[in-house]
């Protein structure tokens, strides 16, 4: 059954270190259960001294800990009691189903093995759901343990596409995704206007009718044969806020424009300073410009000039509230959903050449060896001298190094900028060297760029790799972000920090297993420098992609917090986002804090303690929502990219392609193509033999071949092996391991699950 518990516990922010929260932390809760045994939420609240007013938050924390695999709620008629997982046969994890309806349960506790779940034991759970599972038989020898779903904790997919069919007391939606174990029941009240065979988008709700989960139709699909139709599905699935409200648009329209030549006595006039932008060719908004001055003694003063959005967007205004709700701009193939109204994003705040624009400037003075000597922040006005595309800047940089360059890429005024770009390249290299010395991490993975024509057709897919022009701007923005973070900390101002936790021991153990299978070693507690040396060793070789993707999956996700802490990949304890206030709300909040502070300094007064407290409270509230908005944007971008890729690849069904195995699981292995950075699954069911997954070597071995070998750690630390049924036995069947070169045939493009599937080429 699916349990309705109102607002998702995961949407409540976990209190940060230093919070004066009356809610007991996970250590206290787990220790109470360890010492006193299980209990209901009410009993635990009483034992831990939780006030009545805080009970709802305490109960939400229990559910959050269940989602993390630290607790389980044992269902009962009296409401259920909370217990430690190791004291029960219950586990929390996510389902992964195959096309036959059976599948694997992957525990949230990464120290445990996968568990096999028969199709008859799924209840109303769907693929990707976070579920509570009862272990019905333990793992024995090479066989996985088996389990039965007790309840769905959280739906992995809220929306499904399918075909509607009427019944006597409502209707059913037959889902497009063949992995879905059942149809979805639609009540009589929700079927008005629906016709048999109609194509719909259905949202899963709570509860079920027999084995059919309840749902409601959110969108009737008409023309599905277009990228626009895919967008409408993604828009509904992730509840994307596309159009700005009337009040927001009107408020933006009323904002006064900056007049060229206008005096700004309260700002630093930098209009004579040579500034310019470097952006993608198809960029519409330009929120950062750069400058570089050579000072006495060989010092270099870098200017990073960021559009002063906070001049226009006042805290609490309609535009500010809308931007906070959206959290970020969303970049999809062929379209952008902007955080700010067009009047601001593409006009008032866009640093177009030969137009006066208001900015916040970070002046960073470096020694000739790249050491940061001084940081100065100010409110200023600039007049960008030029707009470069990345291609133009790269052509100049390459020509300065004597590389062969397409003359069409070289701008006619290049000589005016050769000296400054050469100095910028020198500073970029110095900054990168300094980050390398302190232990920062640099990965070299190609990105995917999907080209969409003006009429909305996917016309091409390109591989994008880092280049000297991109890295120049990247290094300057990183330096500015870190310098601003340190300034905020030094001035005791509120900070919306960007932190990146170190990998967990379990994740590192998994990564070491992968590396061992590839012939590499990694010490138990590696420093970032150890990981960088590993990356440097494999870059340019056949294992580069496999190792770097494995490393990416080892690291956690960076987050926003109201307290500065470690950013693992950058190897710094002071970092925030400052350089993109047009497209990220956390950057705008940082600008708003600086706006009030810098204005106060200009007026001979500092920010009062009351205002400091106000901003501290503000960033505490913004941080969890900003993280949630960022995840929504990333999920929507991935979904839309997958939909576009499926359209692009559809004419190539049946084609053979080369690639490398990047990860292996009991249900199959993922292959990344050579031609483009696209991944797809080779299901174990399509293989021509019976295979066993050997976690100690991260390989799929033909049945019998792996027997008698020592059993290593499981997927994430458990014991034993997983088994997968192929098409039938065959002597001399090959083994499969990470990094192995394979040729595959494109066999399935599932628009419902947005999954690409391959089979081994014969």
URMO-V663061 format. One record per residue. N is the residue number from 0. RES is the residue in one small letter. SS is DSSP state (@ for helix, = for strand, . for the rest). Layout:
# URMO-V663061
N_RES_SS, N_RES_SS
This chain:
# URMO-V663061
0_x_., 1_x_=, 2_x_., 3_x_., 4_x_., 5_x_., 6_x_., 7_x_., 8_x_@, 9_x_@, 10_x_@, 11_x_., 12_x_., 13_x_., 14_x_., 15_x_., 16_x_., 17_x_., 18_x_., 19_x_., 20_x_., 21_x_., 22_x_., 23_x_., 24_x_., 25_x_@, 26_x_@, 27_x_@, 28_x_@, 29_x_@, 30_x_@, 31_x_@, 32_x_@, 33_x_@, 34_x_@, 35_x_@, 36_x_., 37_x_., 38_x_=, 39_x_., 40_x_@, 41_x_@, 42_x_@, 43_x_@, 44_x_@, 45_x_@, 46_x_@, 47_x_., 48_x_., 49_x_., 50_x_., 51_x_@, 52_x_@, 53_x_@, 54_x_@, 55_x_@, 56_x_@, 57_x_@, 58_x_@, 59_x_@, 60_x_@, 61_x_@, 62_x_@, 63_x_@, 64_x_@, 65_x_@, 66_x_@, 67_x_., 68_x_., 69_x_., 70_x_., 71_x_=, 72_x_=, 73_x_=, 74_x_., 75_x_., 76_x_., 77_x_., 78_x_., 79_x_., 80_x_=, 81_x_=, 82_x_=, 83_x_., 84_x_@, 85_x_@, 86_x_@, 87_x_., 88_x_., 89_x_=, 90_x_=, 91_x_=, 92_x_=, 93_x_=, 94_x_=, 95_x_=, 96_x_=, 97_x_., 98_x_., 99_x_., 100_x_., 101_x_., 102_x_=, 103_x_=, 104_x_=, 105_x_=, 106_x_=, 107_x_., 108_x_., 109_x_., 110_x_., 111_x_., 112_x_., 113_x_., 114_x_=, 115_x_=, 116_x_=, 117_x_., 118_x_@, 119_x_@, 120_x_@, 121_x_., 122_x_., 123_x_., 124_x_., 125_x_., 126_x_., 127_x_., 128_x_., 129_x_=, 130_x_=, 131_x_=, 132_x_=, 133_x_=, 134_x_=, 135_x_=, 136_x_=, 137_x_., 138_x_., 139_x_=, 140_x_., 141_x_., 142_x_=, 143_x_., 144_x_=, 145_x_=, 146_x_=, 147_x_=, 148_x_=, 149_x_=, 150_x_=, 151_x_=, 152_x_=, 153_x_=, 154_x_., 155_x_., 156_x_., 157_x_., 158_x_=, 159_x_=, 160_x_=, 161_x_=, 162_x_=, 163_x_=, 164_x_=, 165_x_=, 166_x_=, 167_x_., 168_x_., 169_x_=, 170_x_=, 171_x_=, 172_x_=, 173_x_=, 174_x_=, 175_x_., 176_x_., 177_x_., 178_x_., 179_x_., 180_x_., 181_x_., 182_x_., 183_x_=, 184_x_=, 185_x_=, 186_x_., 187_x_@, 188_x_@, 189_x_@, 190_x_., 191_x_., 192_x_., 193_x_., 194_x_., 195_x_., 196_x_., 197_x_., 198_x_=, 199_x_=, 200_x_=, 201_x_=, 202_x_=, 203_x_=, 204_x_=, 205_x_=, 206_x_=, 207_x_=, 208_x_=, 209_x_., 210_x_., 211_x_=, 212_x_=, 213_x_=, 214_x_=, 215_x_=, 216_x_=, 217_x_=, 218_x_=, 219_x_=, 220_x_., 221_x_., 222_x_., 223_x_., 224_x_., 225_x_., 226_x_@, 227_x_@, 228_x_@, 229_x_@, 230_x_@, 231_x_@, 232_x_@, 233_x_@, 234_x_@, 235_x_@, 236_x_@, 237_x_@, 238_x_., 239_x_., 240_x_., 241_x_., 242_x_., 243_x_., 244_x_., 245_x_@, 246_x_@, 247_x_@, 248_x_@, 249_x_@, 250_x_@, 251_x_@, 252_x_@, 253_x_., 254_x_., 255_x_., 256_x_., 257_x_., 258_x_., 259_x_., 260_x_., 261_x_., 262_x_., 263_x_., 264_x_., 265_x_., 266_x_., 267_x_=, 268_x_=, 269_x_., 270_x_., 271_x_., 272_x_., 273_x_., 274_x_., 275_x_=, 276_x_=, 277_x_=, 278_x_=, 279_x_., 280_x_., 281_x_., 282_x_., 283_x_., 284_x_., 285_x_., 286_x_., 287_x_=, 288_x_=, 289_x_=, 290_x_=, 291_x_=, 292_x_=, 293_x_=, 294_x_., 295_x_@, 296_x_@, 297_x_@, 298_x_., 299_x_=, 300_x_=, 301_x_=, 302_x_=, 303_x_=, 304_x_=, 305_x_=, 306_x_=, 307_x_., 308_x_@, 309_x_@, 310_x_@, 311_x_@, 312_x_., 313_x_., 314_x_., 315_x_., 316_x_., 317_x_@, 318_x_@, 319_x_@, 320_x_@, 321_x_@, 322_x_@, 323_x_@, 324_x_@, 325_x_@, 326_x_., 327_x_=, 328_x_., 329_x_=, 330_x_=, 331_x_=, 332_x_., 333_x_., 334_x_=, 335_x_=, 336_x_=, 337_x_., 338_x_., 339_x_., 340_x_., 341_x_@, 342_x_@, 343_x_@, 344_x_@, 345_x_@, 346_x_@, 347_x_@, 348_x_., 349_x_., 350_x_., 351_x_., 352_x_., 353_x_., 354_x_., 355_x_=, 356_x_=, 357_x_=, 358_x_=, 359_x_=, 360_x_=, 361_x_=, 362_x_=, 363_x_=, 364_x_=, 365_x_=, 366_x_., 367_x_., 368_x_., 369_x_., 370_x_., 371_x_=, 372_x_=, 373_x_=, 374_x_=, 375_x_=, 376_x_=, 377_x_=, 378_x_=, 379_x_=, 380_x_=, 381_x_=, 382_x_=, 383_x_., 384_x_., 385_x_=, 386_x_=, 387_x_=, 388_x_=, 389_x_@, 390_x_@, 391_x_@, 392_x_@, 393_x_@, 394_x_@, 395_x_@, 396_x_@, 397_x_@, 398_x_@, 399_x_@, 400_x_., 401_x_., 402_x_., 403_x_., 404_x_., 405_x_., 406_x_., 407_x_., 408_x_., 409_x_., 410_x_., 411_x_., 412_x_., 413_x_@, 414_x_@, 415_x_@, 416_x_@, 417_x_@, 418_x_@, 419_x_@, 420_x_@, 421_x_@, 422_x_@, 423_x_@, 424_x_@, 425_x_@, 426_x_@, 427_x_@, 428_x_@, 429_x_@, 430_x_@, 431_x_@, 432_x_@, 433_x_@, 434_x_@, 435_x_@, 436_x_@, 437_x_@, 438_x_., 439_x_., 440_x_., 441_x_., 442_x_., 443_x_., 444_x_., 445_x_., 446_x_=, 447_x_=, 448_x_=, 449_x_=, 450_x_=, 451_x_=, 452_x_., 453_x_., 454_x_., 455_x_., 456_x_., 457_x_=, 458_x_=, 459_x_=, 460_x_=, 461_x_=, 462_x_=, 463_x_=, 464_x_., 465_x_., 466_x_., 467_x_@, 468_x_@, 469_x_@, 470_x_@, 471_x_@, 472_x_@, 473_x_@, 474_x_@, 475_x_@, 476_x_@, 477_x_@, 478_x_@, 479_x_@, 480_x_@, 481_x_@, 482_x_@, 483_x_@, 484_x_@, 485_x_@, 486_x_@, 487_x_@, 488_x_@, 489_x_@, 490_x_., 491_x_., 492_x_., 493_x_., 494_x_., 495_x_., 496_x_=, 497_x_=, 498_x_=, 499_x_=, 500_x_., 501_x_., 502_x_., 503_x_., 504_x_@, 505_x_@, 506_x_@, 507_x_@, 508_x_@, 509_x_@, 510_x_@, 511_x_@, 512_x_@, 513_x_@, 514_x_@, 515_x_@, 516_x_@, 517_x_@, 518_x_., 519_x_., 520_x_., 521_x_., 522_x_., 523_x_., 524_x_., 525_x_., 526_x_., 527_x_@, 528_x_@, 529_x_@, 530_x_@, 531_x_@, 532_x_@, 533_x_@, 534_x_@, 535_x_@, 536_x_@, 537_x_@, 538_x_., 539_x_., 540_x_., 541_x_., 542_x_., 543_x_@, 544_x_@, 545_x_@, 546_x_@, 547_x_@, 548_x_@, 549_x_@, 550_x_@, 551_x_@, 552_x_@, 553_x_@, 554_x_., 555_x_., 556_x_., 557_x_., 558_x_=, 559_x_=, 560_x_=, 561_x_., 562_x_., 563_x_., 564_x_., 565_x_., 566_x_=, 567_x_., 568_x_., 569_x_., 570_x_., 571_x_=, 572_x_., 573_x_., 574_x_., 575_x_=, 576_x_., 577_x_., 578_x_., 579_x_., 580_x_., 581_x_., 582_x_., 583_x_=, 584_x_@, 585_x_@, 586_x_@, 587_x_@, 588_x_@, 589_x_@, 590_x_@, 591_x_@, 592_x_@, 593_x_@, 594_x_@, 595_x_@, 596_x_@, 597_x_@, 598_x_@, 599_x_@, 600_x_@, 601_x_@, 602_x_., 603_x_., 604_x_., 605_x_., 606_x_., 607_x_., 608_x_@, 609_x_@, 610_x_@, 611_x_@, 612_x_@, 613_x_@, 614_x_@, 615_x_@, 616_x_@, 617_x_@, 618_x_@, 619_x_@, 620_x_@, 621_x_@, 622_x_@, 623_x_@, 624_x_@, 625_x_@, 626_x_@, 627_x_@, 628_x_@, 629_x_@, 630_x_@, 631_x_@, 632_x_@, 633_x_@, 634_x_@, 635_x_@, 636_x_@, 637_x_@, 638_x_@, 639_x_@, 640_x_@, 641_x_@, 642_x_@, 643_x_@, 644_x_@, 645_x_@, 646_x_@, 647_x_@, 648_x_@, 649_x_@, 650_x_@, 651_x_@, 652_x_., 653_x_., 654_x_., 655_x_=, 656_x_=, 657_x_=, 658_x_=, 659_x_=, 660_x_=, 661_x_=, 662_x_=, 663_x_=, 664_x_=, 665_x_., 666_x_., 667_x_=, 668_x_=, 669_x_=, 670_x_=, 671_x_=, 672_x_=, 673_x_., 674_x_., 675_x_., 676_x_., 677_x_., 678_x_=, 679_x_=, 680_x_=, 681_x_=, 682_x_=, 683_x_@, 684_x_@, 685_x_@, 686_x_., 687_x_., 688_x_., 689_x_., 690_x_=, 691_x_=, 692_x_=, 693_x_=, 694_x_., 695_x_., 696_x_., 697_x_., 698_x_=, 699_x_=, 700_x_=, 701_x_=, 702_x_., 703_x_., 704_x_., 705_x_., 706_x_., 707_x_., 708_x_., 709_x_., 710_x_., 711_x_., 712_x_=, 713_x_., 714_x_., 715_x_., 716_x_., 717_x_., 718_x_=, 719_x_., 720_x_., 721_x_=, 722_x_=, 723_x_=, 724_x_., 725_x_., 726_x_., 727_x_., 728_x_., 729_x_., 730_x_., 731_x_., 732_x_., 733_x_., 734_x_., 735_x_=, 736_x_=, 737_x_., 738_x_., 739_x_., 740_x_=, 741_x_=, 742_x_=, 743_x_=, 744_x_=, 745_x_=, 746_x_=, 747_x_=, 748_x_=, 749_x_=, 750_x_., 751_x_., 752_x_., 753_x_., 754_x_=, 755_x_=, 756_x_=, 757_x_=, 758_x_=, 759_x_=, 760_x_., 761_x_.
